[in-house]
């Protein structure tokens, strides 16, 4: 039990735990579904709720709603990042259904969810709720003029690309088992927050491939990614 009842201190600790659990990065996968950290995050929230009630910091309904898991797949949503981490968890993927449901609670803690949402989480992890095909994505979305918000490649072999379409929709693409990652520019490597997509080609098959021509107004850049598997959300 934490001795402090300082709301600001506990809030900061709570945010740090959430940042670690729901980073979406492979390097933090051991934290995403860790049962000990899940228990800690639940305990911190419970204490925060009691202090908020005692000090009348917002109505109880607000805190109850805040803790409900949001299943919408928005930019960096907790549900989405938990699904990604669970898909990389060999033990989770090979466990029996009841054990997977228990493990799912750890991935989603400190958020609360219904039994139906837990089973929906398993379906999402198993890829039963959508077709993760770059060919399909290319047919459904127009990426010309999109803005590149993020492009990162991790030592663990994962790559994350975030694009904001001209319609302001955000598309997250996660590549796993990356075979090739190439980002080149005349004036050195790297992307900038003002890079726009002049041309983007997506294809699926034995290898998932993304090839993009980017420009920040002065420099032309090329991004090429080839990977074994891919997940994406709009």
Secondary structure by P-SEA (a helix, b strand, c coil): ccccccaaaaaaaaaaaaaaacccccccccccccaaaaaaaaaaaaaaaaaaaaaccccaaaaaaaaccccccccccaaaaaaaaaaaccccccccaaaaaaaaaaaaccccccaaaaaaaaaaaacccccccaaaaaaaccccccccccccccccbbbbbbbbccccbbbbbbbccccbbbbbccccccccccccccbbbbbbccbbbbbbbbbcccbbbbbbbbbccccccc
